[in-house]
Amino acid sequence: MSSGAPRSSSDPPTLSSTPESLALVDQRARVFERFGFRRNLGRLWATLYLAAEPLSQRQLSEHLALSAGLVSSSLKELDHFAMVATVSLPGERRAYYRAETQVLRIVATILSKREVPVVKTLHEAVRVARRAYTQRGDVAQLLPRLRAIEEAARLFSALARLVVLIAHMPSVAVSRAIQLVEALRLGDNESADPRADRELRSLSSESAVGERAFIARASR
């Protein structure tokens, strides 16, 4: 549990109710919904993201007109995907919460905890199916289709790992890494910049330690 700045429990909530902030909260909720999460998770995360300081469950419940139980369970789900963190405030018994502000790290966590394990399971199922068809002697007809699934799974895993690598680079290197990925001109080998490839590999190796620590946390 990390520490935050001192705050009196009588201080007013640092929550904005301007049309612009409410519109942004609603838009974030829609994005969360598109990614397969409940809409209220997006509302909670966006509210914390826009707040000037950490907020309690009660503040979130009152501001969003949600039950205490729903807020509690939703915060646990957000915490599972490292979208929020619990904050300890001096002189306060209750828990406060703040949002993870590195959005790319949130995406990396979702990929590592949710999508990548599913893709690995699919990849393993294809290997089992290939062995079974080979033993029966009729793998030739299905082999191209099985390979297509394997290649899609491998590509997804490789792209997910790239996202994790970039997400755990120093902030100043993230923009440069994205520029280098764009410079690779994927699918256009004649236009690819070999210098971009070398520099991206260098940045990736520098973030390898952070990536391994991230994967260890995500697998818990």
C-alpha positions, -999 to 999 in steps of 0.1 A, spaced: 0 0 0 16 33 -11 14 66 7 -3 97 -4 -5 133 7 -22 141 40 -59 148 37 -86 156 62 -117 134 60 -138 167 60 -122 179 28 -146 181 -1 -143 155 -28 -119 165 -56 -143 154 -83 -153 174 -113 -189 174 -126 -183 196 -156 -199 185 -189 -165 179 -203 -154 156 -175 -187 137 -174 -185 132 -212 -150 118 -208 -161 94 -181 -189 82 -203 -166 78 -233 -141 58 -212 -169 36 -200 -178 29 -237 -142 19 -244 -141 -4 -215 -174 -20 -227 -159 -25 -262 -129 -43 -245 -153 -68 -228 -154 -51 -194 -185 -40 -175 -194 -3 -182 -191 7 -146 -155 -4 -145 -148 23 -170 -167 49 -151 -148 41 -119 -114 41 -135 -121 73 -155 -134 90 -123 -102 81 -104 -81 91 -134 -96 126 -135 -95 131 -97 -70 155 -83 -62 131 -54 -71 95 -43 -107 88 -35 -125 65 -11 -151 39 -20 -178 61 -4 -168 90 -25 -170 69 -56 -203 54 -46 -219 88 -40 -204 105 -71 -214 77 -95 -247 67 -77 -235 31 -74 -240 7 -44 -212 2 -20 -211 -35 -29 -208 -28 -66 -181 -3 -61 -161 -27 -38 -163 -56 -63 -155 -34 -92 -124 -20 -75 -112 -55 -69 -116 -63 -106 -98 -31 -115 -70 -40 -91 -67 -75 -106 -58 -58 -140 -35 -33 -123 -58 -4 -133 -60 10 -98 -39 10 -67 -48 13 -30 -33 43 -12 -28 49 25 -34 84 37 -20 96 71 -47 98 97 -72 78 76 -84 43 84 -104 38 52 -87 28 20 -83 53 -8 -77 45 -45 -59 61 -74 -59 51 -111 -30 37 -130 -22 66 -154 1 47 -178 -26 35 -201 -2 14 -222 7 -6 -191 -30 -13 -185 -33 -27 -221 -2 -48 -215 -17 -62 -182 -50 -71 -200 -31 -88 -228 -9 -108 -203 -37 -118 -179 -66 -123 -203 -59 -127 -240 -24 -143 -240 -34 -173 -218 -64 -180 -241 -42 -179 -272 -17 -202 -256 -45 -227 -249 -56 -225 -285 -21 -231 -297 -18 -262 -275 -51 -275 -287 -39 -272 -323 -7 -292 -315 -28 -319 -299 -51 -320 -329 -22 -322 -353 -8 -352 -334 -41 -369 -334 -47 -364 -371 -11 -375 -378 -16 -408 -359 -48 -414 -380 -29 -406 -412 -52 -379 -425 -33 -348 -414 -23 -337 -449 -57 -322 -458 -60 -303 -426 -24 -293 -421 -26 -259 -439 -56 -249 -418 -39 -260 -386 -8 -241 -395 -29 -210 -402 -42 -211 -366 -8 -217 -352 7 -188 -371 -21 -165 -360 -15 -175 -324 22 -170 -327 17 -136 -342 -7 -125 -315 17 -137 -288 46 -118 -305 26 -86 -308 15 -89 -271 51 -93 -260 61 -63 -280 34 -42 -262 46 -54 -229 82 -45 -238 72 -10 -249 49 -5 -219 78 -10 -195 103 12 -213 112 46 -197 85 71 -206 109 91 -228 116 59 -248 80 49 -254 73 75 -281 106 67 -298 98 30 -297 64 36 -314 81 57 -340 105 29 -347 77 3 -350 61 26 -376 94 30 -394 97 -8 -398 70 -4 -426 57 -39 -420 48 -57 -452 70 -34 -472 104 -50 -470 120 -27 -496 111 3 -476 120 -11 -441 146 9 -422 173 -15 -408 184 12 -384 149 13 -369 150 -24 -364 184 -23 -346 173 6 -323 140 -10 -314 159 -42 -305 182 -21 -283 153 -4 -265 136 -38 -260 167 -53 -244 169 -24 -220 133 -30 -209 137 -68 -206 142 -67 -168 110 -47 -163 92 -70 -186 102 -101 -167 91 -85 -134 58 -75 -150 51 -110 -163 58 -124 -129 32 -100 -113 7 -107 -141 9 -144 -136 -1 -142 -100 
